[in-house]
Amino acid sequence: MITLRLNGRALSFPDGITVAVALLQSGQLTFRTSVSGEPRSAVCGMGVCFECRVTIDGKPHSRSCQTLIREGMEIRA
């Protein structure tokens, strides 16, 4: 199991999943808000649409569907 922080909460997930899967498993259905205020989440699941962007370890606009979770990771969605 991997322990990471999601919006300040410590959560554990199985190793080998993406950040997008961890977010969805945690019940986080909205990953970000568009410039017009619309909620956004993972759509394509393969890094093409860029709708799944979150902040990972302080780096904004990281594609959550393309990033595997790792121990101690900090995610803001």
N, C-alpha and C positions, 0 to 999 in steps of 0.2 A: 504494500500500500504506500501511496505517496501522500504526504501532508503538505498542503499549500494554504495560502490565505486568499480568500475571495471576498472582496469588499470588506476587509477587516476581520472576517470570520475564518478560523482555522477549520479546514475540512480535509477528509481523507478520501482518496479515490484509488482504484486499481491502476497499477503501472501500465503504460502503453496506450493510454487514451489521449485524445486531443483536449485542448483547453475548451473548445466548443462543447464537446461531450460532457466534460466536467461541469460546465456552466448549466447545461440542460439537466443533468442528473441532480444538480443542487436545487433545481426549481427556478433558476434564473432564466426567464424566457425572453427578456429584452437585454441585448448586449450593449446598445448605445442608442443615442437619439440623433436623427438626421438634422441638418441645418434648419429644416422647416419644422422640427419638433416631432417628427414621426418616429415611433419605436422601430428599432431594427434588430435583427437576429440572424443566425446562420441561415442561408438560403440554399446555396449550391453545394456546400460541404467540400469543395475542392479548390478554394482559393481564387476563383474567377470573379465573383460578384463583389467582394470586399465589404459585404454587409455585416460580417462577423467581427469587425475590428473592435479590439479592447486595448486597455493599457496593461502591459505585462512587464513587471519589474521596472516600472517607470518609463517604458518606451511606448508612447501612444501609437495608435493605428496598427497594432500587431494583429495579423489574421489568426484568429483563434482556431479556425478549422485546420490550419497548417502547422500548428505548434503543439508538440507533445508536452504533457505536464512533466514537471520535474520537482524534486524535493525543495521546499522552501520558496517556491514561486509566489510572487505577489501579483494578483489580478484585480483590476478595477473594471467593472462593467456598468 
